[in-house]
Amino acid sequence: MRASILSLVALVSAAMHFQGSGEFVGAIAPRSSLGVPSGSSGPSVFGMPRGGAFAVSTKGAKVAPPSSEIARGGQQASSIKENIFKRIIKRKIDELIESGQAGWVVSFALSIIYLVLFFQDGGASTNACTYSSAGFCVTNFDGADCPIMNSHTWAFAVDMVFLVACFLVPSDRTTLYKAALAFGAVGSHGALHALLGIFVNCTSDPFPGAETIFGAFGALISFLILFSTTELDNMIKLVISAVSGYLTVLLSEGGAGVSSIFLITQLLASGAGIFDTEGKLTTPLMGYTFIAPCLVSIIELLFCCDPATGGPGLFNQYGGHVWYDIALHTSLLTSLLPRKDE
C-alpha cells in the first residue's frame, strides 16, 4: 500500500513537472482508461494533456504551410514582379515622351524591322515582283515599260510642290537651311523620280553612269541628314556620307535597287534623332511624323504585289511609291516649323 502511494505521488510530481515546462508529457495509460474519453474537451487528469497517452505539445514547433498557401504566395510574388516591370516600362515611355524622343525611337525600331526584311532570305530582291522596279513600287509599270502616268512622275510632281512649300511655311530657320532642304533633299529626290519615270520609262536596267548617280544621291541625302540633325565635325559628316553612298550602291546589287537608300537614310535619320537628346536640331514633331515614311517603306517592300494572284497589290493600285514621298517630305517640312518652346 505504501509503495502504491509513493508511486502515485511520483507520477503526479512528474506530470506536474513536464506540464509546467511545455514539453513532452507522458502518461501511464490513455485518458479513456482513466474514465475520460480521448476526444473529450474536459480538464486534464493528473496534469496530463488532453488527447491521450503519448500526446506531444506543438508549442514552438515549425509547421509547414499547406500547398495552397505556397501556390498563392508564388502567384503574389509573380504579380509583384509583373507590376514592377510594368511600372518600369511605363516610366521609360513617359521619359521618352517627355524628352521628345519617343517618335524617333519608334522610327528607329521600324527601320530595324526594314533592315531585317531587307536581308531576309537573300535580300530585298526576294520581295520584288513584276510591278516593282529597282525597289520602287510603280503603278502602271508592266515589268518592262510604263506610260507617262506612273508613280515616279506623280512623285516628281509632289516633290516640286514640297520644294515650293519649303519657302512658304512659317519658319525661324536660316535661308541656307531652307535652300539645302528644298533643293538638296526634296529637289534632288524629285529629279531622281523624273529620270526614272520620264526618261528611262521606269525600267530597272542599268544605264551609263547609273551607279555614280545612285551613289552620289545616297551620299548627298546622308550628308543633308547629318547636316540638319547632328553637330558632328564637317569632315566626319563627309566621311559618313561617302560610306553611306558606297553602301547604297553595294546593297543595291541583286535587284534590291533603291531599297538600300531607304535602309541607310532611315537608320541614319532616326538614329541621329535619338542622340539629339537636347533637341537642338530635331523636334518631337519631326520624330512622330518620321514614323510614317518608315512604315510606308515596309508596306512598299512587302505588299507591292498580291502574293495570291501575282498581280498588283492594293498599295500598287493606289499610287505606289508616291505615298512614300508624301510621308517623307511632310516630315522634312516639319523641321522648318518653330519649336513650341521658342
Backbone hydrogen bonds in HBPLUS format (Angstrom, degrees):
<---DONOR---> <-ACCEPTOR-->    atom                        ^
c    i                          cat <-CA-CA->   ^        H-A-AA   ^      H-
h    n   atom  resd res      DA  || num        DHA   H-A  angle D-A-AA Bond
n    s   type  num  typ     dist DA aas  dist angle  dist       angle   num
A0005-ILE N   A0001-MET O   2.98 MM   4  6.32 155.7  2.04 150.5 156.5     1
A0006-LEU N   A0002-ARG O   2.95 MM   4  6.21 162.3  1.98 151.2 155.9     2
A0007-SER N   A0003-ALA O   2.91 MM   4  6.11 154.0  1.98 145.4 152.7     3
A0008-LEU N   A0004-SER O   2.94 MM   4  6.17 152.1  2.02 144.0 151.6     4
A0009-VAL N   A0005-ILE O   2.92 MM   4  6.19 158.6  1.96 152.1 157.7     5
A0010-ALA N   A0006-LEU O   2.93 MM   4  6.14 159.5  1.97 147.3 153.0     6
A0011-LEU N   A0007-SER O   2.91 MM   4  6.11 152.2  1.99 143.3 151.3     7
A0012-VAL N   A0008-LEU O   2.98 MM   4  6.24 164.3  2.01 153.0 156.1     8
A0013-SER N   A0009-VAL O   2.95 MM   4  6.10 161.2  1.98 149.5 155.1     9
A0014-ALA N   A0010-ALA O   2.93 MM   4  6.11 159.9  1.97 146.6 152.0    10
A0015-ALA N   A0011-LEU O   2.98 MM   4  6.18 158.8  2.02 149.0 155.1    11
A0016-MET N   A0012-VAL O   2.99 MM   4  6.20 159.1  2.03 151.2 155.9    12
A0017-HIS N   A0013-SER O   3.02 MM   4  6.21 153.4  2.09 145.9 153.3    13
A0018-PHE N   A0014-ALA O   3.09 MM   4  6.33 168.2  2.10 156.3 157.5    14
A0019-GLN N   A0015-ALA O   3.02 MM   4  6.09 152.3  2.10 144.3 152.5    15
A0020-GLY N   A0016-MET O   3.17 MM   4  6.23 154.7  2.23 142.6 147.9    16
A0022-GLY N   A0019-GLN O   3.35 MM   3  5.39 149.7  2.45  99.4 107.7    17
A0033-SER N   A0030-PRO O   2.97 MM   3  5.57 140.3  2.13 112.1 122.2    18
A0034-LEU N   A0031-ARG O   2.84 MM   3  5.07 145.0  1.96 104.9 116.4    19
A0036-VAL N   A0031-ARG O   2.96 MM   5  5.11 160.5  1.99 145.3 139.0    20
A0035-GLY N   A0032-SER O   3.25 MM   3  5.17 161.9  2.28  99.9 103.5    21
A0040-SER N   A0037-PRO O   3.00 MM   3  5.13 161.2  2.04 108.1 113.5    22
A0048-MET N   A0045-VAL O   2.91 MM   3  5.40 165.2  1.93 118.2 122.5    23
A0061-ALA N   A0058-THR O   3.15 MM   3  5.35 168.0  2.17 123.0 125.5    24
A0069-GLU N   A0066-PRO O   3.08 MM   3  5.43 127.0  2.38 104.9 117.4    25
A0070-ILE N   A0066-PRO O   3.22 MM   4  6.64 152.1  2.31 146.8 154.8    26
A0071-ALA N   A0067-SER O   2.95 MM   4  6.22 161.0  1.99 151.2 155.6    27
A0072-ARG N   A0068-SER O   2.93 MM   4  6.11 155.9  1.98 142.0 149.1    28
A0073-GLY N   A0069-GLU O   2.89 MM   4  6.06 151.0  1.97 143.9 151.7    29
A0074-GLY N   A0070-ILE O   2.97 MM   4  6.28 150.1  2.06 146.2 154.2    30
A0075-GLN N   A0071-ALA O   2.99 MM   4  6.29 153.5  2.06 148.4 155.3    31
A0076-GLN N   A0072-ARG O   3.00 MM   4  6.24 154.0  2.07 145.1 152.1    32
A0077-ALA N   A0073-GLY O   3.01 MM   4  6.25 156.2  2.07 146.0 152.0    33
A0078-SER N   A0074-GLY O   2.97 MM   4  6.18 158.2  2.02 146.3 152.3    34
A0079-SER N   A0075-GLN O   2.89 MM   4  6.07 153.8  1.96 145.6 153.0    35
A0080-ILE N   A0076-GLN O   2.94 MM   4  6.17 152.1  2.02 145.8 153.1    36
A0081-LYS N   A0077-ALA O   3.03 MM   4  6.31 160.8  2.07 149.0 153.5    37
A0082-GLU N   A0078-SER O   2.97 MM   4  6.18 157.7  2.02 146.8 153.1    38
A0083-ASN N   A0079-SER O   2.94 MM   4  6.15 156.8  2.00 147.1 153.1    39
A0084-ILE N   A0080-ILE O   2.96 MM   4  6.20 156.2  2.02 149.3 155.8    40
A0085-PHE N   A0081-LYS O   2.93 MM   4  6.18 159.5  1.98 149.4 154.8    41
A0086-LYS N   A0082-GLU O   2.94 MM   4  6.17 159.1  1.98 148.7 154.2    42
A0087-ARG N   A0083-ASN O   2.94 MM   4  6.13 154.3  2.01 145.3 152.4    43
A0088-ILE N   A0084-ILE O   2.96 MM   4  6.23 154.1  2.03 148.7 155.5    44
A0089-ILE N   A0085-PHE O   2.97 MM   4  6.24 166.2  1.99 153.7 156.9    45
A0090-LYS N   A0086-LYS O   2.87 MM   4  6.01 163.2  1.90 148.7 153.9    46
A0091-ARG N   A0087-ARG O   2.86 MM   4  6.00 155.8  1.92 144.2 151.1    47
A0092-LYS N   A0088-ILE O   2.95 MM   4  6.22 155.9  2.01 149.5 155.8    48
A0093-ILE N   A0089-ILE O   2.92 MM   4  6.19 159.2  1.96 152.1 157.8    49
A0094-ASP N   A0090-LYS O   2.88 MM   4  6.08 161.4  1.91 150.5 155.7    50
A0095-GLU N   A0091-ARG O   2.91 MM   4  6.13 151.7  1.99 143.8 151.8    51
A0096-LEU N   A0092-LYS O   2.94 MM   4  6.21 155.0  2.00 147.7 154.1    52
A0097-ILE N   A0093-ILE O   2.92 MM   4  6.17 159.9  1.96 152.6 158.1    53
A0098-GLU N   A0094-ASP O   2.86 MM   4  5.99 160.3  1.90 147.1 153.1    54
A0099-SER N   A0095-GLU O   2.92 MM   4  6.04 152.1  2.00 144.3 151.6    55
A0100-GLY N   A0096-LEU O   3.01 MM   4  6.00 115.9  2.44 133.1 148.0    56
A0101-GLN N   A0096-LEU O   2.89 MM   5  5.04 135.3  2.09 152.2 154.7    57
A0102-ALA N   A0096-LEU O   3.28 MM   6  4.83 137.2  2.48 114.9 109.4    58
A0100-GLY N   A0097-ILE O   3.18 MM   3  5.06 145.4  2.31  95.0 105.3    59
A0105-VAL N   A0101-GLN O   2.99 MM   4  6.24 154.7  2.06 157.3 165.2    60
A0106-VAL N   A0102-ALA O   3.04 MM   4  6.33 162.0  2.07 154.6 158.5    61
A0107-SER N   A0103-GLY O   2.97 MM   4  6.15 158.1  2.02 144.5 151.2    62
A0108-PHE N   A0104-TRP O   2.85 MM   4  6.02 154.2  1.92 145.1 152.1    63
A0109-ALA N   A0105-VAL O   2.94 MM   4  6.18 155.0  2.00 146.4 153.3    64
A0110-LEU N   A0106-VAL O   2.97 MM   4  6.26 157.6  2.02 150.5 156.0    65
A0111-SER N   A0107-SER O   2.94 MM   4  6.18 146.4  2.05 142.0 151.8    66
A0112-ILE N   A0108-PHE O   2.93 MM   4  6.25 144.5  2.06 145.5 154.9    67
A0113-ILE N   A0109-ALA O   3.04 MM   4  6.39 152.2  2.12 144.4 151.9    68
A0114-TYR N   A0110-LEU O   2.92 MM   4  6.24 152.7  2.00 143.4 151.0    69
A0115-LEU N   A0111-SER O   2.89 MM   4  6.15 148.3  1.99 139.6 148.7    70
A0116-VAL N   A0112-ILE O   2.94 MM   4  6.29 156.1  2.00 151.3 156.4    71
A0117-LEU N   A0113-ILE O   2.95 MM   4  6.24 164.2  1.98 152.4 156.7    72
A0118-PHE N   A0114-TYR O   2.78 MM   4  5.88 146.6  1.89 145.6 155.7    73
A0119-PHE N   A0115-LEU O   3.19 MM   4  6.46 152.9  2.27 148.2 152.6    74
A0120-GLN N   A0116-VAL O   2.95 MM   4  5.89 119.8  2.32 139.6 155.6    75
A0123-GLY N   A0120-GLN O   3.37 MM   3  5.53 149.9  2.47 104.1 112.1    76
A0126-THR N   A0123-GLY O   3.23 MM   3  6.10 161.9  2.26 120.6 124.2    77
A0127-ASN N   A0124-ALA O   2.93 MM   3  5.47 153.8  2.00 114.6 122.6    78
A0128-ALA N   A0125-SER O   3.09 MM   3  4.98 156.5  2.14  99.1 106.4    79
A0132-SER N   A0129-CYS O   3.06 MM   3  5.21 166.4  2.07 114.8 116.6    80
A0138-VAL N   A0131-TYR O   3.11 MM   7  5.99 149.8  2.20 156.9 166.2    81
A0133-SER N   A0136-PHE O   2.76 MM   3  5.15 139.3  1.93 149.5 156.4    82
A0136-PHE N   A0133-SER O   2.91 MM   3  5.15 165.0  1.93 117.4 120.4    83
A0258-VAL N   A0134-ALA O   2.56 MM 124  5.78 156.7  1.61 148.5 141.5    84
A0321-HIS N   A0137-CYS O   2.92 MM 184  5.32 150.0  2.01 167.1 159.3    85
A0142-ASP N   A0145-ASP O   3.13 MM   3  5.89 170.3  2.14 171.4 171.2    86
A0154-TRP N   A0150-ASN O   3.05 MM   4  6.32 165.9  2.07 159.2 163.6    87
A0155-ALA N   A0151-SER O   2.87 MM   4  5.97 153.1  1.94 142.1 150.0    88
A0156-PHE N   A0152-HIS O   2.89 MM   4  6.15 152.8  1.97 147.8 155.1    89
A0157-ALA N   A0153-THR O   3.05 MM   4  6.37 158.8  2.10 149.3 154.0    90
A0158-VAL N   A0154-TRP O   2.96 MM   4  6.22 161.5  1.99 151.1 156.2    91
A0159-ASP N   A0155-ALA O   2.85 MM   4  6.02 156.3  1.91 148.3 155.1    92
A0160-MET N   A0156-PHE O   3.09 MM   4  6.37 148.9  2.19 146.6 153.9    93
A0161-VAL N   A0157-ALA O   3.24 MM   4  6.57 148.7  2.34 143.7 151.7    94
A0162-PHE N   A0158-VAL O   3.07 MM   4  6.43 158.3  2.12 151.8 157.4    95
A0163-LEU N   A0159-ASP O   2.86 MM   4  6.09 144.1  1.99 143.0 153.7    96
A0164-VAL N   A0160-MET O   3.21 MM   4  6.47 159.4  2.25 144.9 147.7    97
A0165-ALA N   A0161-VAL O   3.05 MM   4  6.29 155.0  2.11 143.8 151.6    98
A0166-CYS N   A0162-PHE O   3.06 MM   4  6.28 134.6  2.28 143.1 152.4    99
A0167-PHE N   A0164-VAL O   3.07 MM   3  5.78 153.9  2.14 117.8 124.2   100
A0168-LEU N   A0165-ALA O   2.99 MM   3  4.89 154.0  2.06 102.4 110.9   101
A0169-VAL N   A0165-ALA O   3.14 MM   4  6.09 155.9  2.20 165.1 161.1   102
A0178-LYS N   A0174-THR O   3.09 MM   4  6.45 163.9  2.12 151.5 155.3   103
A0179-ALA N   A0175-THR O   2.88 MM   4  6.07 162.7  1.91 151.1 155.8   104
A0180-ALA N   A0176-LEU O   2.90 MM   4  6.07 157.7  1.95 147.6 153.9   105
A0181-LEU N   A0177-TYR O   2.92 MM   4  6.13 159.3  1.97 152.0 157.5   106
A0182-ALA N   A0178-LYS O   2.78 MM   4  5.90 165.5  1.80 152.7 157.5   107
A0183-PHE N   A0179-ALA O   2.89 MM   4  5.80 166.3  1.90 148.1 151.8   108
A0184-GLY N   A0180-ALA O   2.88 MM   4  4.89 127.0  2.16 114.8 130.9   109
A0186-VAL N   A0181-LEU O   3.06 MM   5  6.40 171.7  2.07 166.3 167.0   110
A0187-GLY N   A0182-ALA O   2.75 MM   5  5.92 141.6  1.89 138.5 151.4   111
A0188-SER N   A0183-PHE O   3.12 MM   5  6.27 127.7  2.41 135.7 146.3   112
A0189-HIS N   A0185-ALA O   3.28 MM   4  6.14 147.1  2.40 130.9 139.8   113
A0190-GLY N   A0186-VAL O   2.97 MM   4  6.25 156.6  2.03 149.7 156.1   114
A0191-ALA N   A0187-GLY O   2.90 MM   4  6.19 152.3  1.98 148.4 156.4   115
A0192-LEU N   A0188-SER O   3.07 MM   4  6.31 152.3  2.15 144.1 150.0   116
A0193-HIS N   A0189-HIS O   3.21 MM   4  6.57 154.3  2.28 145.5 152.1   117
A0194-ALA N   A0190-GLY O   2.93 MM   4  6.23 151.0  2.01 148.4 157.0   118
A0195-LEU N   A0191-ALA O   2.96 MM   4  6.21 156.2  2.02 148.0 154.0   119
A0196-LEU N   A0192-LEU O   3.04 MM   4  6.31 161.7  2.07 148.3 152.6   120
A0197-GLY N   A0193-HIS O   2.79 MM   4  5.75 163.4  1.81 151.3 156.5   121
A0198-ILE N   A0194-ALA O   2.94 MM   4  5.40 151.9  2.02 136.9 143.1   122
A0200-VAL N   A0195-LEU O   3.09 MM   5  6.42 132.8  2.32 156.1 169.8   123
A0202-CYS N   A0196-LEU O   2.65 MM   6  5.09 156.6  1.70 173.4 167.5   124
A0203-THR N   A0200-VAL O   3.19 MM   3  5.98 166.1  2.21 126.4 128.6   125
A0210-ALA N   A0207-PHE O   2.93 MM   3  5.37 151.0  2.01 149.5 145.7   126
A0213-ILE N   A0209-GLY O   3.01 MM   4  6.22 164.8  2.04 156.1 160.0   127
A0214-PHE N   A0210-ALA O   2.88 MM   4  6.01 161.8  1.91 151.3 157.1   128
A0215-GLY N   A0211-GLU O   2.83 MM   4  5.95 166.5  1.85 150.6 154.2   129
A0216-ALA N   A0212-THR O   2.91 MM   4  5.99 160.9  1.95 147.3 153.1   130
A0217-PHE N   A0213-ILE O   2.92 MM   4  6.04 155.6  1.98 145.5 152.3   131
A0218-GLY N   A0214-PHE O   3.02 MM   4  6.28 160.5  2.06 148.1 153.2   132
A0219-ALA N   A0215-GLY O   2.94 MM   4  6.17 156.9  1.99 148.1 154.4   133
A0220-LEU N   A0216-ALA O   2.86 MM   4  6.01 157.8  1.91 147.9 154.3   134
A0221-ILE N   A0217-PHE O   2.97 MM   4  6.16 170.9  1.98 156.1 157.8   135
A0222-SER N   A0218-GLY O   3.08 MM   4  6.17 157.7  2.14 141.1 147.7   136
A0223-PHE N   A0219-ALA O   2.93 MM   4  6.15 155.0  1.99 147.1 153.8   137
A0224-LEU N   A0220-LEU O   2.97 MM   4  6.24 160.1  2.01 153.6 158.8   138
A0225-ILE N   A0221-ILE O   3.00 MM   4  6.24 150.3  2.09 146.2 154.2   139
A0226-LEU N   A0222-SER O   3.04 MM   4  6.32 165.0  2.07 150.1 153.5   140
A0227-PHE N   A0223-PHE O   2.73 MM   4  5.86 152.5  1.80 148.8 157.9   141
A0228-SER N   A0224-LEU O   3.02 MM   4  6.06 148.7  2.12 140.1 146.3   142
A0229-THR N   A0225-ILE O   3.01 MM   4  6.00 129.0  2.28 144.0 156.7   143
A0230-THR N   A0226-LEU O   3.05 MM   4  5.28 140.3  2.22 139.1 139.9   144
A0236-ILE N   A0233-ASP O   3.01 MM   3  5.32 118.5  2.40 104.5 119.2   145
A0237-LYS N   A0233-ASP O   3.01 MM   4  6.38 155.5  2.07 152.6 160.4   146
A0238-LEU N   A0234-ASN O   2.93 MM   4  6.21 152.6  2.01 146.3 153.1   147
A0239-VAL N   A0235-MET O   3.00 MM   4  6.27 157.3  2.05 148.3 154.0   148
A0240-ILE N   A0236-ILE O   2.96 MM   4  6.17 172.5  1.97 155.9 157.7   149
A0241-SER N   A0237-LYS O   2.93 MM   4  6.03 155.4  1.99 144.5 152.0   150
A0242-ALA N   A0238-LEU O   2.90 MM   4  6.08 155.1  1.96 146.5 152.9   151
A0243-VAL N   A0239-VAL O   3.00 MM   4  6.28 162.4  2.03 153.7 158.0   152
A0244-SER N   A0240-ILE O   2.91 MM   4  6.12 154.0  1.98 144.7 152.5   153
A0245-GLY N   A0241-SER O   2.89 MM   4  6.17 153.9  1.96 148.2 154.8   154
A0246-TYR N   A0242-ALA O   3.00 MM   4  6.28 156.5  2.05 147.9 154.0   155
A0247-LEU N   A0243-VAL O   2.91 MM   4  6.16 163.0  1.94 152.7 157.2   156
A0248-THR N   A0244-SER O   2.87 MM   4  6.03 145.4  2.00 143.1 153.1   157
A0249-VAL N   A0245-GLY O   3.26 MM   4  6.58 154.1  2.33 145.2 149.6   158
A0250-LEU N   A0246-TYR O   2.92 MM   4  6.17 166.4  1.94 152.6 157.1   159
A0251-LEU N   A0247-LEU O   2.81 MM   4  5.77 170.2  1.82 150.8 153.4   160
A0252-SER N   A0249-VAL O   3.24 MM   3  5.16 139.2  2.41  94.4 106.0   161
A0253-GLU N   A0250-LEU O   3.47 MM   3  5.94 166.7  2.49 108.7 112.5   162
A0257-GLY N   A0252-SER O   3.13 MM   5  4.24 153.6  2.20 123.0 115.8   163
A0259-SER N   A0256-ALA O   3.25 MM   3  5.74 156.0  2.31 137.0 135.0   164
A0260-SER N   A0257-GLY O   3.39 MM   3  6.52 168.0  2.41 127.6 127.4   165
A0261-ILE N   A0258-VAL O   2.86 MM   3  5.31 135.1  2.07 110.7 122.7   166
A0262-PHE N   A0258-VAL O   3.39 MM   4  6.91 155.9  2.45 152.5 157.9   167
A0263-LEU N   A0259-SER O   2.97 MM   4  6.22 164.2  1.99 151.1 155.8   168
A0264-ILE N   A0260-SER O   3.00 MM   4  6.15 169.0  2.01 149.6 151.1   169
A0265-THR N   A0261-ILE O   2.92 MM   4  5.88 163.0  1.95 156.1 159.9   170
A0266-GLN N   A0262-PHE O   3.01 MM   4  5.71 157.0  2.07 141.9 148.9   171
A0267-LEU N   A0263-LEU O   3.34 MM   4  6.30 159.4  2.39 136.5 142.2   172
A0268-LEU N   A0264-ILE O   2.94 MM   4  6.07 157.3  1.99 148.6 155.8   173
A0269-ALA N   A0265-THR O   2.84 MM   4  5.94 165.9  1.86 149.0 152.5   174
A0270-SER N   A0266-GLN O   3.02 MM   4  6.00 169.9  2.03 149.0 152.0   175
A0271-GLY N   A0267-LEU O   2.95 MM   4  5.78 151.9  2.03 137.6 146.4   176
A0272-ALA N   A0268-LEU O   2.96 MM   4  6.05 155.7  2.02 142.6 149.3   177
A0273-GLY N   A0269-ALA O   2.98 MM   4  6.21 152.9  2.06 145.9 153.5   178
A0274-ILE N   A0270-SER O   3.06 MM   4  6.30 148.1  2.16 142.9 150.6   179
A0275-PHE N   A0271-GLY O   3.18 MM   4  6.48 156.2  2.24 147.8 153.2   180
A0276-ASP N   A0272-ALA O   3.08 MM   4  6.26 122.7  2.43 139.6 153.8   181
A0279-GLY N   A0276-ASP O   3.06 MM   3  5.40 158.6  2.11 110.5 117.2   182
A0286-MET N   A0283-THR O   3.11 MM   3  5.24 120.7  2.48  99.5 113.5   183
A0287-GLY N   A0283-THR O   3.21 MM   4  6.61 156.9  2.26 150.3 156.2   184
A0288-TYR N   A0284-PRO O   2.96 MM   4  6.30 160.1  2.00 155.2 160.0   185
A0289-THR N   A0285-LEU O   2.94 MM   4  6.08 165.2  1.97 151.6 155.9   186
A0290-PHE N   A0286-MET O   2.90 MM   4  5.94 135.6  2.10 141.4 153.2   187
A0291-ILE N   A0288-TYR O   3.29 MM   3  5.60 155.0  2.36 103.3 110.5   188
A0292-ALA N   A0289-THR O   3.24 MM   3  5.79 141.6  2.40 109.1 116.5   189
A0295-LEU N   A0291-ILE O   2.95 MM   4  6.17 149.8  2.05 151.6 160.2   190
A0296-VAL N   A0292-ALA O   2.87 MM   4  6.11 162.9  1.90 158.2 163.5   191
A0297-SER N   A0293-PRO O   2.95 MM   4  6.01 154.3  2.02 143.8 149.8   192
A0299-ILE N   A0295-LEU O   3.13 MM   4  6.49 160.2  2.17 150.2 155.6   193
A0300-GLU N   A0296-VAL O   2.81 MM   4  6.05 158.9  1.86 153.7 159.9   194
A0301-LEU N   A0297-SER O   2.99 MM   4  6.12 149.4  2.09 138.9 146.8   195
A0302-LEU N   A0298-ILE O   3.06 MM   4  6.25 152.2  2.14 148.8 155.2   196
A0303-PHE N   A0299-ILE O   2.75 MM   4  5.45 160.8  1.79 152.4 157.8   197
A0313-GLY N   A0304-CYS O   2.80 MM   9  5.15 154.4  1.87 134.3 130.5   198
A0306-ASP N   A0311-GLY O   2.78 MM   5  5.44 166.8  1.80 152.9 157.6   199
A0310-GLY N   A0306-ASP O   2.67 MM   4  5.19 151.2  1.75 154.5 162.3   200
A0317-GLN N   A0313-GLY O   3.01 MM   4  6.27 152.6  2.09 152.3 160.5   201
A0320-GLY N   A0315-PHE O   2.99 MM   5  5.37 140.0  2.15 166.7 155.1   202
A0323-TRP N   A0320-GLY O   3.31 MM   3  6.44 163.9  2.33 133.0 133.4   203
A0324-TYR N   A0321-HIS O   2.86 MM   3  5.38 137.8  2.04 114.4 126.1   204
A0326-ILE N   A0322-VAL O   3.12 MM   4  6.45 157.7  2.18 148.9 155.0   205
A0327-ALA N   A0323-TRP O   3.04 MM   4  6.18 164.7  2.06 144.8 148.7   206
A0328-LEU N   A0324-TYR O   2.82 MM   4  5.96 168.8  1.83 156.5 160.1   207
A0329-HIS N   A0325-ASP O   2.96 MM   4  5.89 170.7  1.97 148.6 151.8   208
A0330-THR N   A0326-ILE O   3.11 MM   4  6.03 140.0  2.27 137.0 146.9   209
A0331-SER N   A0327-ALA O   3.25 MM   4  6.47 156.0  2.31 142.9 148.4   210
A0332-LEU N   A0328-LEU O   3.01 MM   4  6.38 153.6  2.08 144.4 152.4   211
A0333-LEU N   A0329-HIS O   2.93 MM   4  5.95 149.8  2.02 135.1 142.9   212
A0334-THR N   A0330-THR O   3.22 MM   4  6.52 141.8  2.37 141.3 150.1   213
A0334-THR N   A0331-SER O   3.20 MM   3  5.32 127.8  2.49  96.5 109.3   214
A0335-SER N   A0332-LEU O   3.09 MM   3  5.49 148.1  2.20 105.9 115.2   215
A0336-LEU N   A0333-LEU O   3.05 MM   3  5.67 162.1  2.09 115.8 121.4   216
A0337-LEU N   A0334-THR O   3.20 MM   3  5.34 144.8  2.33 101.1 110.5   217
A0342-GLU N   A0339-ARG O   3.12 MM   3  5.31 158.9  2.17 107.1 112.7   218
